[in-house]
Amino acid sequence: MKSRPDHARVFALAVGILALLGCVLLGRQAPRQALLSYLFAFLFCCGVSVGSLALLMVHVLTGGAWGDLIRPHLLAAARVLPLLALLSLPVLFGETILYPWAGPAGLAHDALLHAQSWYLNPTFFTLRTVSYFAVWLLLLAQLQRRLDQPERLPRLAAPGLILYAITATLAAVDWAMSLLPHWHSTVFGLLVATGWTLSAAALATLCATGSRDAPNTAPALFKDLGNLLLALVLIWAYLAFMQYLTIWIADLPAETRWYLPRTLSSWREVAWFLILFHFIIPFAVLLSRRAKQQRKVLAGVAAVLLIAHGIDALWLIVPNSRPAGLALQWTDLAAPLGLGALWLCGFLTPLRKMGAAHG
């Protein structure tokens, strides 16, 4: 029985390494496209782990049996953060290729970039990225240390959620929004942070509903998980709509620049996909109490949300570099396959250890 998880981890590790090697080989002719593919895959994987850390702290403050049900999966996902810190190195080393503000040519010919250089510069960007992971890893370490002392956890969770909101928002601005430094949105960081939490809840729900003990779980717990997903779906959809509505009303060239390739080219098909599968369909299903109490239905909704969030990461990063329309590259498959497989390997390792400890 113990060999199966070992085989799964070895297979995931092999797939991850081979896929990332393929991404490097495929991206030699177009390094920026390969790095953009890597960035959106990194944003998705990192979001699941950081969002899991946030949900652990939310459960500390709110309580409830739903959190006890998904805690092992949230902990396993959060414990991939050290690996993700290592996987951030290609983004840091490739920042001069990825970001227009990181090269001397952009600063020389763009007054706005020059004015923003106190914040958008390679050294400060690297320091901020290191500080984000330092905060997240510190929160994870303190959370794990206090698991046996529940009375001390609220003192960590309350300020920890504030730190999560700040670091996740700034990370989203640095890693994603600064790809288009002339565009600004006060909602963008919070939108990405909400999506991270939603993806973590979707993964944990999918794992909980697919576990061997799931048939014996009370339907009320599935209902609570469904309500959690519903709340996060509504918050995400509200923030996404308000960002679009505000920019549409203002109708400023610098603001609409981000939406133009996403609405006036074939990228709009991805936008409709997100509207349907990241909001309308999950919202309609999760409104039903009966549907939320059915394990297979809830698992299906969670899987759809997780896939949709991966597509959302692509939609956030890539379209402005391919304004002509939806033109996927081989690296768009190799990068998420490689990073996803390595993330899965890191996820299975602590999950297996926790299962062995309980066994």
Secondary structure, DSSP 8 states (H G I E B T S, - for coil): -THHHHHHHHHHHHHHHHHHHHHHHHTSS-HHHHHHHHHHHHHHHHHHHHHHHHHHHHHHHH--HHHHHHHHHHHHHHTTHHHHHHHTHHHHHTHHHH-GGGSHHHHHH-HHHHHTTTTSSHHHHHHHHHHHHHHHHHHHHHHHHTTT-GGGHHHHHHHHHHHHHHHHHHHHHHHTGGGSTT---TTHHHHHHHHHHHHHHHHHHHHHHHSTTGGGS-HHHHHHHHHHHHHHHHHHHHHHHHHHHHHHHH--HHHHTTTHHHHSSTTHHHHHHHHIIIIIHHHHHHT-HHHHT-HHHHHHHHHHHHHHHHHHHHHHHSGGG-TT-----THHHHHHHHHHHHHHHHHHHHHHHHHHHH-
